[in-house]
Amino acid sequence: METRRLKLLVELSRLGSMRAVAEVLDTTTSTVSQQIGALAAEVGTALIEPTGRRVRLTPAGRRLAERAVGILAAVEAARHDLAPGAEPNGTLRVAGFATAIRAHLLPVVIGLAESHPRVRVLIREHEPAEAMELLAQDETDLALTYDYNLAPAAENPAVHATALWDAPWGLGVPAGASGPVRPEEPTVGTGPAGSGPVGTATSVFARHAGHDWIVNSRNVADETVIRTIASMAGFTPRVTHQADSLDLVQGMIAAGLGVGLLPVGTATFPGVRLLPLTAPDVRLRAYAVAGRGRLDWPPLALVTELLLRRTRPPGRSGA
């Protein structure tokens, strides 16, 4: 049912004549009659009946007019809530990877409780492929995803990705894996100020070619990065372990089960050494992804903007 026709029916119920409805809505009496007739055809029952030279609503017409008041009010409220620039209001569904949720989304949600109490955020933890599938099925409104500079995600014209941040990753190895730290193999964060790695990513990988390798259990991107650099270093990595949790990856490294990629800046477990990777470097790139055509929905626009402010404050690039 078209809301325009429901509005005509409501006005007819209120004013009592088609001429009066036409005058109030700046249209013609014949147009009002045609639209009421079309509405009756849609619902499959007569909505008006003649009474002398005028018309009146049938019992079905009166019931529909009563319901139409609530329908039109709900439509108007929805239009107001969804209009760009409207006060954010509603439930936003977010699917994203654990690091983005823990470090950035949760602080935003806590702040929303005070600044925008009418916005409710529902959170689901998912790796990028899973989150993108939920977005495609309209089971989430915002996907927090990532890729790597050496394993970029395929472009998808149906969505819009807002870059949030990027961060370097290194190779986590057991502390005693290669003996003492060599001058060409500095540990991330332990060298003197201004010092940087001398060895390249391929040389670091080559020195650990004989180890088992740990990759993500729910995302193939880091395995792609590992295999790419290993290929450049002239070997095929022996991928034996899979783990989604970075804490678990560190625990496995500390136990001597293998080596794997870890984010630079993360506090390492005892027994874990984090080696920088350069030439090529490895950088994780995080995004807020939403379907095109939905970017102006106030709750979605608000949360995306707050995430952007948090991860890329003024004066700072995406590093």
C-alpha positions as CSV (number, residue, x, y, z in Angstrom):
1,M,0.0,0.0,0.0
2,E,1.3,3.4,-0.9
3,T,1.5,5.8,2.0
4,R,0.2,8.6,-0.3
5,R,-3.1,6.7,-0.7
6,L,-3.3,6.0,3.0
7,K,-2.9,9.7,3.7
8,L,-5.8,10.5,1.4
9,L,-8.0,7.9,3.2
10,V,-7.1,9.4,6.6
11,E,-7.9,12.9,5.3
12,L,-11.2,11.7,3.9
13,S,-12.0,10.2,7.3
14,R,-11.2,13.5,9.0
15,L,-12.8,16.0,6.5
16,G,-15.7,13.9,5.2
17,S,-15.6,14.9,1.5
18,M,-13.3,14.4,-1.4
19,R,-13.5,18.1,-2.4
20,A,-12.3,19.1,1.1
21,V,-9.4,16.6,0.8
22,A,-8.5,17.9,-2.6
23,E,-8.4,21.5,-1.4
24,V,-6.2,20.6,1.7
25,L,-3.7,18.5,-0.3
26,D,-3.7,20.8,-3.3
27,T,-4.9,18.2,-5.8
28,T,-8.2,17.5,-7.7
29,T,-11.3,15.7,-6.6
30,S,-10.9,13.2,-9.4
31,T,-7.4,12.4,-8.3
32,V,-8.6,11.7,-4.8
33,S,-11.3,9.4,-6.1
34,Q,-8.9,7.5,-8.3
35,Q,-6.4,7.0,-5.6
36,I,-9.0,5.8,-3.0
37,G,-10.3,3.4,-5.7
38,A,-6.8,2.1,-6.3
39,L,-6.3,1.6,-2.5
40,A,-9.6,-0.4,-2.4
41,A,-8.3,-2.6,-5.2
42,E,-5.1,-3.2,-3.3
43,V,-6.8,-4.3,-0.1
44,G,-9.6,-6.2,-2.0
45,T,-12.6,-4.5,-0.4
46,A,-14.7,-1.4,-0.7
47,L,-13.5,1.5,1.4
48,I,-16.2,4.1,0.6
49,E,-19.9,4.1,-0.2
50,P,-22.2,6.7,-1.6
51,T,-24.5,8.6,0.7
52,G,-26.6,11.1,-1.3
53,R,-24.2,13.3,-3.3
54,R,-21.4,12.6,-0.9
55,V,-19.4,9.5,0.2
56,R,-18.6,7.9,3.5
57,L,-16.2,5.3,4.7
58,T,-17.3,1.7,4.9
59,P,-16.6,-0.2,8.2
60,A,-13.5,-1.6,6.4
61,G,-12.5,1.9,5.4
62,R,-12.8,3.2,8.9
63,R,-10.7,0.4,10.3
64,L,-8.0,1.0,7.6
65,A,-8.1,4.7,8.3
66,E,-7.5,4.1,12.0
67,R,-4.6,1.8,11.3
68,A,-3.3,4.2,8.7
69,V,-2.8,6.9,11.3
70,G,-0.3,4.7,13.1
71,I,1.3,3.6,9.9
72,L,1.9,7.1,8.6
73,A,3.2,8.2,12.0
74,A,5.7,5.3,12.0
75,V,6.8,6.1,8.5
76,E,7.4,9.7,9.3
77,A,9.3,8.8,12.4
78,A,11.5,6.4,10.4
79,R,12.1,9.1,7.7
80,H,13.2,11.5,10.4
81,D,15.5,8.9,12.0
82,L,17.1,7.9,8.7
83,A,17.5,11.4,7.3
84,P,21.2,12.5,7.0
85,G,21.8,15.0,9.9
86,A,19.1,13.5,12.1
87,E,19.9,12.7,15.7
88,P,21.5,9.1,15.7
89,N,19.0,6.6,17.0
90,G,18.7,2.9,16.6
91,T,20.6,-0.4,16.8
92,L,23.8,-0.7,14.8
93,R,25.2,-4.2,14.2
94,V,29.0,-4.5,14.0
95,A,31.0,-7.6,13.1
96,G,34.8,-7.3,13.4
97,F,38.1,-8.8,14.4
98,A,39.0,-9.0,18.0
99,T,41.8,-6.4,18.1
100,A,39.7,-3.7,16.5
101,I,36.8,-4.5,18.9
102,R,38.9,-4.6,22.0
103,A,41.2,-1.6,21.3
104,H,38.8,0.8,19.5
105,L,35.2,-0.2,19.2
106,L,34.6,-0.9,22.9
107,P,35.9,2.6,24.0
108,V,33.6,4.1,21.4
109,V,30.6,2.1,22.6
110,I,31.3,3.2,26.2
111,G,31.4,6.8,25.1
112,L,28.1,6.4,23.2
113,A,26.3,5.5,26.4
114,E,26.7,9.1,27.6
115,S,26.9,11.1,24.3
116,H,24.2,9.2,22.3
117,P,22.2,6.9,24.6
118,R,19.6,6.2,21.9
119,V,22.3,4.4,19.8
120,R,22.7,0.7,20.7
121,V,25.6,-1.3,19.3
122,L,25.5,-5.1,18.9
123,I,28.9,-6.7,18.5
124,R,29.9,-10.0,16.9
125,E,33.6,-11.1,16.7
126,H,34.5,-12.3,13.2
127,E,37.5,-12.5,10.9
128,P,37.3,-10.4,7.7
129,A,35.9,-13.0,5.4
130,E,33.2,-13.9,7.9
131,A,32.3,-10.2,8.6
132,M,32.1,-9.5,4.8
133,E,29.7,-12.4,4.3
134,L,27.5,-11.1,7.1
135,L,27.5,-7.7,5.4
136,A,26.5,-9.2,2.1
137,Q,23.7,-11.1,3.7
138,D,22.5,-7.9,5.5
139,E,23.2,-9.5,8.9
140,T,25.5,-6.7,10.0
141,D,25.6,-3.0,9.2
142,L,29.4,-2.4,9.7
143,A,32.3,-4.7,9.2
144,L,35.7,-4.1,10.8
145,T,38.2,-5.9,8.6
146,Y,41.9,-6.0,7.8
147,D,44.3,-7.0,5.1
148,Y,48.1,-6.8,4.6
149,N,50.1,-4.7,2.2
150,L,51.5,-8.0,0.9
151,A,48.1,-9.6,0.8
152,P,45.5,-6.9,-0.2
153,A,41.8,-7.7,-0.1
154,A,40.0,-7.9,-3.4
155,E,38.0,-4.7,-4.3
156,N,34.2,-5.0,-3.9
157,P,32.2,-2.3,-5.7
158,A,29.1,-3.1,-3.5
159,V,30.8,-1.7,-0.4
160,H,32.7,1.4,0.8
161,A,35.8,0.9,3.0
162,T,37.1,3.6,5.3
163,A,40.8,3.2,6.1
164,L,41.2,3.3,9.9
165,W,44.8,2.6,10.6
166,D,47.8,0.6,9.5
167,A,50.5,-0.9,11.7
168,P,53.8,-2.8,11.3
169,W,54.1,-6.5,12.0
170,G,57.2,-8.5,12.8
171,L,58.2,-12.2,13.1
172,G,57.8,-13.7,16.6
173,V,60.4,-16.3,17.3
174,P,61.4,-18.3,20.4
175,A,64.0,-16.3,22.4
176,G,66.6,-19.0,21.9
177,A,65.7,-19.9,18.4
178,S,68.7,-18.5,16.7
179,G,71.1,-18.1,19.7
180,P,72.0,-14.6,20.9
181,V,70.5,-11.6,19.1
182,R,72.8,-10.7,16.2
183,P,73.7,-7.1,15.3
184,E,71.9,-7.6,12.0
185,E,68.8,-9.1,13.8
186,P,67.7,-6.5,16.5
187,T,64.7,-7.3,18.7
188,V,61.9,-4.8,18.1
189,G,61.9,-2.1,20.8
190,T,65.2,-3.0,22.4
191,G,67.7,-1.2,20.3
192,P,69.0,2.3,21.0
193,A,66.9,5.3,20.0
194,G,66.9,5.9,16.3
195,S,68.4,2.5,15.5
196,G,66.7,0.3,12.9
197,P,67.0,-3.2,11.5
198,V,69.9,-3.9,9.1
199,G,68.6,-7.3,7.9
200,T,65.7,-7.6,5.4
201,A,62.5,-9.6,5.8
202,T,63.9,-12.2,3.5
203,S,67.1,-12.6,5.5
204,V,65.1,-12.9,8.8
205,F,62.8,-15.5,7.2
206,A,65.8,-17.4,5.7
207,R,67.4,-17.7,9.2
208,H,64.2,-19.4,10.4
209,A,63.4,-21.5,7.4
210,G,63.9,-24.7,9.3
211,H,61.2,-23.9,11.9
212,D,57.6,-24.8,11.9
213,W,55.3,-21.8,11.0
214,I,52.1,-20.7,12.8
215,V,49.3,-19.1,10.8
216,N,45.8,-17.8,11.5
217,S,43.1,-20.5,11.7
218,R,40.3,-18.3,10.3
219,N,42.1,-16.1,7.8
220,V,44.5,-16.9,5.0
221,A,46.0,-13.4,4.7
222,D,48.9,-13.9,7.1
223,E,49.7,-17.2,5.5
224,T,49.8,-15.5,2.1
225,V,52.3,-13.0,3.6
226,I,54.5,-15.7,5.1
227,R,54.5,-17.7,1.8
228,T,55.2,-14.6,-0.2
229,I,58.3,-13.6,1.8
230,A,59.5,-17.2,2.2
231,S,59.3,-17.6,-1.6
232,M,61.4,-14.4,-2.0
233,A,63.9,-16.0,0.5
234,G,64.0,-19.2,-1.6
235,F,62.2,-21.7,0.6
236,T,58.7,-23.1,1.2
237,P,57.6,-22.7,4.9
238,R,56.5,-25.7,6.8
239,V,53.1,-24.6,8.1
240,T,52.0,-26.9,10.9
241,H,50.0,-24.9,13.4
242,Q,47.0,-22.7,13.2
243,A,45.7,-20.3,15.9
244,D,43.3,-17.3,15.8
245,S,44.2,-15.8,19.2
246,L,47.5,-13.8,19.2
247,D,48.0,-14.7,22.8
248,L,47.8,-18.4,21.8
249,V,50.3,-17.7,19.0
250,Q,52.7,-16.2,21.5
251,G,52.2,-19.1,23.8
252,M,53.0,-21.6,21.0
253,I,56.1,-19.6,20.1
254,A,57.3,-19.5,23.7
255,A,56.8,-23.3,23.9
256,G,59.1,-23.7,20.9
257,L,56.4,-25.0,18.6
258,G,57.2,-22.6,15.8
259,V,57.4,-19.0,14.6
260,G,54.7,-16.6,13.3
261,L,53.7,-13.0,12.6
262,L,52.9,-10.7,15.5
263,P,52.1,-7.0,15.6
264,V,54.9,-4.6,16.5
265,G,54.2,-2.8,19.8
266,T,52.5,-5.8,21.4
267,A,54.0,-6.8,24.8
268,T,55.7,-10.1,24.2
269,F,55.5,-13.1,26.4
270,P,58.7,-14.3,28.3
271,G,60.5,-16.5,25.8
272,V,59.3,-14.7,22.7
273,R,61.5,-12.4,20.6
274,L,59.9,-10.1,18.0
275,L,62.0,-9.3,15.0
276,P,61.4,-6.4,12.6
277,L,60.7,-7.0,9.0
278,T,61.8,-4.5,6.3
279,A,62.3,-4.5,2.5
280,P,59.6,-5.6,2.3
281,D,57.9,-4.5,5.4
282,V,54.7,-6.1,6.6
283,R,51.8,-3.8,7.5
284,L,48.3,-4.7,8.7
285,R,45.7,-2.3,7.3
286,A,42.3,-2.0,9.1
287,Y,39.0,-0.8,7.6
288,A,35.5,0.1,8.5
289,V,33.3,-1.4,5.7
290,A,29.7,-0.6,5.0
291,G,27.3,-1.2,2.1
292,R,27.1,1.6,-0.5
293,G,23.8,3.5,-0.1
294,R,23.8,3.2,3.7
295,L,26.7,5.5,4.6
296,D,24.4,8.4,5.5
297,W,22.4,6.4,8.1
298,P,23.1,8.5,11.3
299,P,24.1,5.6,13.7
300,L,26.4,4.1,11.0
301,A,27.9,7.5,10.1
302,L,28.4,8.4,13.8
303,V,30.2,5.2,14.8
304,T,32.4,5.2,11.7
305,E,33.4,8.8,12.4
306,L,34.2,8.1,16.0
307,L,36.3,5.1,15.0
308,L,38.1,7.3,12.5
309,R,38.8,10.0,15.1
310,R,40.1,7.4,17.5
311,T,42.4,5.6,15.1
312,R,43.5,8.6,13.0
313,P,43.4,11.7,15.1
314,P,44.2,15.1,13.5
315,G,47.8,15.5,12.6
316,R,48.4,11.7,12.4
317,S,48.4,9.5,9.4
318,G,47.2,5.9,9.3
319,A,50.3,4.6,11.0
